[in-house]
């Protein structure tokens, strides 16, 4: 007798497939008639899961690992149809080849195959038809949802602040939640960061639409959701690859629901996000011990100066861990005085030619394209690793592929940095001096104000300074200022 296992999968998009119980009953009957022994622990179920991606099916991966084990506990995998095993022909071939090398067969009890080359050809036809069905179904569903979105229809869950009263019904405002939404928009316009707003919401006991706590990313999503100004947005996020889609793929149409936020407030928030939120930025000050935390670096190793609250001093973080040979000890009072003096010196000099100008409005479409390419390369990295783990590629082949892909990613990232940075010629000297002077004066007034808390001071500093390097040996401070245009 052969030892076998059953793989039973039911997806939510196929109304023609048998129930899990029916599949199990038929598979066990086949095993009994063909002298295949199946134990209870070798029956694998997967309910409500698509067959397009094998790495999204935990029971499938558990079964493959069992089949590959040195003990060789199974000789055959029984499925009701080959489509239960996989709806992706490429993955189907890869996993069947892997199983064959371990002397494990995959048998469809409802799709018997003839022996020899003809059987292999028929099996490939089955696999192609299964993948075609899956792709075609996805296309039809997407087409219907796209048409609905273009008409301003509602699909999916409602954002915080609205109640969905029924299928195809226009959502209505939840007044209590709407009050909180307006407060969030006002807080951001008045200088609060995503993290600070999230902490405020959680301290107030406010729960998200899914009943969880707010995070900085969920606050940002709220502030950028056009639903609050009466729009309907669809095709915004690619859940399969966990990334946001480019602007040309997103559908935004006029909805029939009542807006919570005025167009003026919405425009102000979007302008501020585009102006002040940079791709790479220091840690949010509300998560730091001091408003200077994360902003001052050691000249020897480049690590940040950490703050000791009990001793009121700063020192190189790596030095305190024994990883840097040079102490950069400085009292809190002395560091604050030197930082303020350095900013005032820059203001008095009116020499802003070394200021890093950050472009926030131009080249956004080109940057989106480059980021999309990077996302695809990251997927290729994962697939290259999977190919090595599954025994398809050797270690040398994996290393070669990994190095090549990482170089492509690095090149694209450099292109993004180039596009994100404006040249000094892009802004006149008079405009540079005026903008930088206004920005520094506004930040200094907050930093020097005794009534400003450490979060307000930290935000003010981060609006004009990227980093400060402290050289203790020469008792000098080097500032890197920036200006967003």
N, C-alpha and C positions, 0 to 999 in steps of 0.2 A: 504493500500500500504506500501511496505517496502522502506526504504531509503538505497541507495547504492552508491558505488563509483567504478570508473574504474581504473585499474592499467594496463598501456600500456608500454611495454618495448621492445626495439629492440636492439640487440647486433650486433657487426660488424662481428662476426665469424659464423653466421648462415644464409645461403643463402635461406633456405626454409621457413623462417618466413614471416608473412605478414607485410606490411608497417604500420607505426603508424596510418595513416588515415584509412586504411582498418580495423585494429583492433578496432579502435574507432567506426566506422560505425557498425560493427557487434555486438559489445557490447551494443551500444545504442539500436539497433533493439531488442536484447534479453531482455534488461531491459523494453522496451515498451511492449513487448508481455507478460512479466511475472509480470507486475504491480510493477516494481521497479523504484522509483523516483531517478534520478541522476541530481544533480545540476552541473553547470560549474566548481565551485571551488572544486568539488569532483572528478575531472578527473586528474589523475596523470600520467605524461609522464616521461620516462627515455630512452634516445636515446644513442646508442653506448656504453652501459654499460653491462658488464657481470653479470650474475645472480649467480655467485659462492659465492660472499661475500655480505651479506645484509648491512654491515656497510659501504660499498663503494657506496651505492645507496641512495642519499639524499631524493629523492621523495618517495621512499619506506619507509624510516624512518619517514618521515612526515605523510604518510598515517597510519602507525602503531600507531603513537602518537595520531592521530585523533581518531582512532578506540578505543584506550584505555581510552580516556577522559571521565570524569564523565557525560558529557552531552549526551553521546551515540548517536552521530549524524548519524551513519550508522549502518545498520543491515547486510549488505552483501558486499563483495568485488568481483567484476567480473573481470575475466581474460580470455584472448583468449585460452591459454593453461596453465596448471599448471607449465610448464617450464618458463613461464613469471614471475610467482611469485617467484620461486627459482630453481636453478639447483644444490643445495646442500641439500641432503635429511635430514641431521641433522638439518640444519637451517629451512627447510620447516616444519618439525615436531614441532620444538620449537615455531616458530611464529604462526603456525595454532593452537597449543594448547593454546597459549597466547590469541589469538583472540577468541577462543571458550569459554574461561573463561569470556570473555567480551561479550558473545552472538553475535559474529560476525562470519559469515560463509564465506569461500572462495569457489567460484564457477567457474569452467572452462566451458565455453559455448560450447566448441568443444569436451569435454571429459566427457559426462554425467556419473554419478556414480549411481549404484543401491543402494537401502537403506540397512541399517543394516551392519553386519560384512563383508559381501562380498564387499560392497562399500568401506569400510575402507581398505580392502586388495588390491582392485584394485587401490585405490589412492596411496598406498605405492609402488605398482609396477610402476605406472606412475613416481613417484618421483625418484625411483631407476634408471629407464631408462633415465630420464633427466640428472641425475648426471653422469651416465655412458657415455652418449653422450658427455658431457662437458669434462670429464676427458680424454676420448679417443681422442677427437679433440685436446686437449692440448698436449697429448703425440705425436700425429702424426706431429703436427707443430714443436714441440721441436726436434723430430727426424730429420726432414728435415733441420732445422736450424743448428743442430749439425753436420750433414754430410757436409753441405756447409762450416761451420767454419773449419772443419778438412781439407778441400781442399783449405783453404786460401781464401774463398769467402768473399765478402763484403756485410754486412747487417747492417742496421741502419744508423744513421747520421754520417758524417765524422768529425773527430776531427779538432780543430783549426789548420790551416796551410795547409789544403787540400780542394780540390774541387771535388765533385762527378759529373762527366760529364754525367752519365746516368746509367740505370739499367744494372748490370753485367759488367760495364765498370771499368777499373782501375783508381782510383783517381789520380789526378795530383796535384802538389804542387802549392800553392798560394805563390808566392815569397815574397810578403810584409809580410804576416802573418808568413811565415817560418823564416824570419829575426827576428821577435819578439820571436818566439819559441826558437831559438838559444840563444837569449839574456837572456831569462828566465833560461835556463839551465846553462848558464855561471854565472848569478847572484847567483844562488843557490850554485854552486861550490865555489864561492868567498865569501860565508858567509851570504848571505841574507836569511831571513826566508820566509815561505810561505806568511805570512801576509804582510811583507815588499814588496815582489814581487807583490802581489795583489794590494797594494796601488800604486805602481809605474805604473802598467798597467792602473789602473783607472785614474791616473793623466795624463797619456799620451793620454787618450781618447779612449783606445782600448776596443772594445766590444767582448764579448764571442760569440761562434757560435750561441747562441740563442738571441743575441742582448742585453744581460744584463751585469752587472758589474762582475768583478772577485772577488772571495773570497779566503781565504786561502785553503779551501778544493778543489776548482776548480784548483788552482795552483798545489796542491799536485797531483791531478788526472792527470794533464798534465805531470808532471815530472815522473809519474809512468806508463804512457801509452806506451806500447811497439810498438804502431803503428808508432812512430817516428823513430824507427830503422828498419822498414820494416816488422814488425810482425802484425798479425791480432789476436786480443783477443776477446773471446766470453764467455758468461756465467759468467761474472765477478761480477755482482751485482744483488742481489735479490730485485727487485722493490716491490714485494708483501710484504715482511717483512722488507724492508728498511735496508738491511745489505749487506756487502761484503761476497762473498762465499769463502770457504776454497780453498787453492791452488790446491788440487787434483780434484776439480770440474771445474776449469778454463781451457779453451781450448786456446792454443797459437800456431799458425801455421805461416809458412812463407808466406808473402803476395807478390804480384807482383808490388806493388807501390814502388816509390823511397823514401828512408829514408831521413829525415831532419837532424837527429842527428847521429853522428858517434858512433860506438860501444864502443870506449874508453870513450867518454863523458858520454854515457848512463851508463856504468858500474861504473864510478866514482860517478855519482849522486845517483844510487841505493845503493852503499856502504855507502855514506854519510847519506842517509835517514835511513838505517838500524843501523848506528852507533850512530847518534846524536838525532834522534827523539824518545823520550821516551813516554811510555803510559801516564804517569802523569808528567806534567812539569809546571813550573811557566808561568804566563801570558806573552804573546809576548811583548818584551820590547818596540816595536814601538807603542804600544797602551798605554804606561805608561807615566807619567809625568817626571819620572827620571829613570836613568839606574839601580838604586837600588830599585825601587818600586816593591813590591811583593816579595822581596827576604829576607827582615829583619822582624822578628816576635817579638811581645811583649811576654816577659817571663811570664806575669801574665795570659793572656787570650788566647794567640796563634794567635791573629789577626795580620795582616800586619801593618807595620808602613807606614802611608800615608804621602805624601810630600806636603808641602805648598810652592808653588813657590814664592809667594810674600814675605814670611818671611824667605825663605831659611832654613827650618827646617823640621824634621820628628817627628811624634808622633803616638801613637797607634790609629788606625782608630776607634776602638770601644770606646776608651776613649773620643775622640772628639764628639762621639754621645751619651755619657753618659751611655754606656753599660759596661765600664771597670772602676774600681776604682783607677787604678794606672797609672799615667802619665809616658810616656816614651819619653819625649821631648829630642831631641838631634839636634844640628845644622847640616846642610848639610856638612859643612867643617869637623866637628869632626867625623861624621859617615863615610865619605869617607876615612879619614885618618885611622880610626880604622879597616875598612874593608881591606884596602891595607896592614896594619901592620899584621893583622890576617893571611892573605894569605902568606905573606913573612915568618912569624913565622913557618907556616906549612911546607913551602918549606925548610927552614933552618934545621928543626928538622929531616927531612927525615923519620918521623914516620907516615906511611900510613896504619897501620893495622886497623884503624877505618874507612877507606874509604869504602863507599858503592859501590860495584862493580856491574854494571848493565850489564846483559848478553843480547846481541842484536842479536846474530847469531844462538845460539842453541835453541832447544826445541820449535821452531816456529810452527811445525806441531802439537805438543801437545797443545800448547796455542790456536791454531786455533780451535781445537776440543772443548776445554773448552769454548771458546767464542761462538761457535755455540750452545752449550748446554745452555748457558746463554740467547742467543737470543730466543731459544725455550721456556725457562722458562718465559721470559718477555711476550711472546705471551700468555702463560697460565695465567699470571696475568691479562692481558686484558680480556681474555675470562671469568675468574672468576668474574671480575667486571661486565661484560655484563650479566652474569647469575644472579647476584644479582639485577642489574638494571631492568632486564626483569621479575623479580619475580620468577625465577626458584629456586634460593637458598635463604635461610634466611640470615639475617645479621650475625648471629653466624657462619653459614657455610662459608660465604664469608671471615670473619675474620680468621677463622681456615685455610682455603685454602691459603689466602694471607700470613699468618705468615709462613706456611710450605714452600711455594715457595720462599719467601724472604730469609729463612735460607739456602735453597739449593743454591741460587744465591750467597749469602755471602761466602759460603764454596768454591764454584768454583772460586770466585774472589781471595780468599786467595791462592788457588792452583796456579792461574796465577802469583800472586806476587812471590810465592815460585819458580816457574819455571823461572821467569824473572830475578831473583837475583842469581848471581854466588857465590859460596863459596870461601873463601880466599885461600883454597887449590888448586883451579883451576888455580891459577897463581903463578909463583915463586916469591920470594921476590925481586930478582934482576930485574925481568921484571916489577913488580909492581912499584918499585922505579923509574925505567927508564921511564916508561909510564907516571906516575903521575908527575914526575919532568918536563918532556917535556911539558905536558899539562898545568901545572901551569905557567911555564916560558912563554909559548906562550900567555896565557891569561893575565898575568901581564904586558907584554910588550904593549899590546893594552890598558889596563886600565890606565896605567901610562903615556901613550902617550898623550900630550896636543892636538895633531891634531886629535885624535880619537873623533868621535861624540858619543852622548849618546847611540845610537843604537848599535854601534860597541862595546862600553864598556859593555853594558848590555848583548850582545850575548857572549862576552868573559867570563864574570862572570858566566853565566848560563852553560857554557861548563864544569865547574869544581865544582861549588857549587850548592847544592840542596836548602839549606836554611841557614839562620843565625838567631840565637836567641839572642836578646839584653836584658840583665838584668840591668836595670838602678840602682837599689838599690845597687848592688855589682859592678857596672860599668864594666861588663864583657860581652864578646861576644863568643858565641858557634857556631862553623862552622860545617856543615855537607857537606863533600866533596864526590864526586862520580867520578867513572871512567867507561867508556863504553868499553867493550871488545867483 
